[in-house]
């Protein structure tokens, strides 16, 4: 038996209809304007400008939800650390060099201290939340704690403006009032986003570290006196 006859015998019983098919490929390009979260969405296919603007809009939307904390799961659905990084950098820049001992140097340690307080404090609060059985991921918790600094950042801006008007007792009361409002606002927003993730019988234990975290940052804001 020749080799050609052997090949014919092998493929003799194959149904030719099973091998039939279509090789048509659609020439229509995939849309680059799909919404994030869609099954065919791929950020590699969109221009850098659109990616940047989409991220900016997402960060702005989270700021809006912090200022008006009505929807509870907004910051938990898609976490990011861009907003917390911007807020922390802004606060560190304004608060640096606010002690008498550091006015003769470049203020670098104070900038680093604010970063350490914010990020290490957020990680400690997150670790406490996880140990208490909170149903939330590490980065989701850091995201919420960072974004909820927004009221305190607004309080810091208000205090800076008040300091330029004067530093008397009356102006200090005004700064204290603005900081207190920011502190209550930040704590309320955080509990609004993270409250449902805590066991009901341990919510008090979860709230106390958050309260202490924002209290320390509020103290930095109200004690700031270098403009």
N, C-alpha and C positions, 0 to 999 in steps of 0.2 A: 504494500500500500504506500503510495507516494505521500509526501508531506502535504500537498494541496488537497488530496482526498481526506486526509486526517483532519485538516482545518474545516472542511465542509461538513464532516460528520459531527464535529463539536458544536457548530452553530446551526445545525439542521433543525433542532427542535425548538429554537428560540422564536417566540412570537414577535413578528416584526412590528406589530402595533404597539407593543410595550416599549419599543425603542423610539417611537415617534414622539416628537415634542416640538416646542416652539422656542427659538432662540431670540425672540424679539425683545429688545431692551428699550425701555422708555427713554426718550431723549429729553424729557422734561426734568430740569434740575430740581433737586430737593429744595424746599423753601427754607430760607435762612431767617424767616421772621416768625418761626414757630414760637409758641410761648414756652418759657422754662417749665419743665415738668412733663411736657408732652413726650410720647414714646419716641418720636423721630427728631427730638431737639438735640442739636449738637453745636456747642458754642465754638467749636473749631471751624465751623463753616461760615461764621458771621464776622464782619469787620471788627477790628479792635475798638473802634469808636462806639459801635452798638453795644459791645460787651461792657465797655466802661460806663456808658450811659445807663445800661440796664442795672448794673451793680449800684450806681449812684441812686437811681430811683428806688431800688430795694432798701438801701440804707435809709433814705429819706422817709420811706413808708414806715419803717420800724421806729424812727424818731417820732413820727406822728402818732403811732399807736402808744408810745410811752407817754406822750403828753396828754393823750386822751385814752387811757387804758380801759377800753370797753371789751374788745375781743381778747379772750384769755390765751388762746393758743397761737397768736400771731408770731411771736418771737421763737416759739418752739418748733414750728413747722419747718423752717429753713434757717438754721442758725448761721451766723458769720461773726467775725471778730473785727471787721472794718470799723464799724461804729464805735465800739469800745476803745479801739486804738486811737481814733481821732479825738474822742472825748478826753481820754487819758493824756494824750500829748498836749492838748489845749490847756488842760488844768495844770499840768506840770510846767508848761511855759509861763503861765500867769503866776503860779505860786512860787516859782523858784526865787531864791534870794530874799525870802521874807523875814529872815532873822538878823539880828544885829551882828552876829559873828560872821555872817557870810556876805555882808555887803562889800567887803574889801576884796573878795575873790570873784570867780566867774559864775558862781551859783550852781555849778554842775552837780554837787551832791544833793541839793534840794530837788533838782529835776529828777534824779535817780530815785530819791526817797519817795516821791509821789508815785512813780512807776511801781516801786516795790510794794507800797501800801495797797495800791489798787489791785495789782495782779496777784500778789501773794495772798492778800486778803480775800479776793474772789475765789482763789483756789481752796483756801481753808474753809470758807463758807460752803463751797461745793462739796468738799470732802465730808463735812458734817452732814450735809443733806443726803449724801449717798449712804453714810453710815446709819442714818435714821431710817433708811429704807425708802427714800424718795424715788419715784418712778420717772427719772429724768437723767439724761446723759450728762457727762462732765462738761462738754463744750456747750450744750444747751444752757446749763446753769451759768457758766461764765459769760455767755452771750447776754442773758437776761440781766445779770448783775451789772455788766458793762454798759448796756444801753440805758438802764435805769439811772445812770449817773446824769442823764440829761437835765433833770430838774435842778440838780446841784450845780451844773455848769451854768445854767441860767441865773442861779442865785449868785454864783461867783462873778458873772458879768455885772449884775445889779450892784453887788458890793464894791466892785472896782469903780463903777460910775459914782456911787455914793462917796467913796474915799476921795475922789477928785473934788467933790463939793466941800468936804471938811472931815475932820476926825474928832469931833466933839462927842459928848455923851448922847446927844439926840441922834446923831448920825450912826453911832454904834447900835442904838436900839433899832434903827431902820435896817442895818445890816443883819442884826440878830433875827429880826422878823422875816427878812427875805430868806435867810439860811434855814430857819425853822420850817418855813413853807416848803422849801426845796427838799428838806430832809423827810418830812411827812409824805410829800408827793412821791419821792423815790421809793420809800419803804412800801407805800400803798401799791404802787405800780408793780414792784417786785412780787409782792404777795398775790396780786391779781393774776400774774402770769404763772407763778410757781406754786400757788396754794393748793391746787387740786392734785399736784404730784406728791404731796406729803401725806403720810398716814394721819388720820384724824386725831388719834390719841397722842401724836408727837408734834403737832403743829407749833406749839409753844416753844419746844426745844429747837425747832428749825427757824423760828422767827427771831429768836434772841441773837444769834450770830449775824443775821442780816441787819438787825437794828444796830448792833455794835459797829458793823462795817460802815454803814452810812453815817453813823454818829461821828466816827473818827474823821471821815472825809469832810463832814460838815464843820467839825472843829477847825480843820485846816482852812476852810473857806472863811469862816467868821473871824479867825485870828489873823488872817492875811491883812497886812497894813502897809505894804511897800508898793507904791504905784509910780 
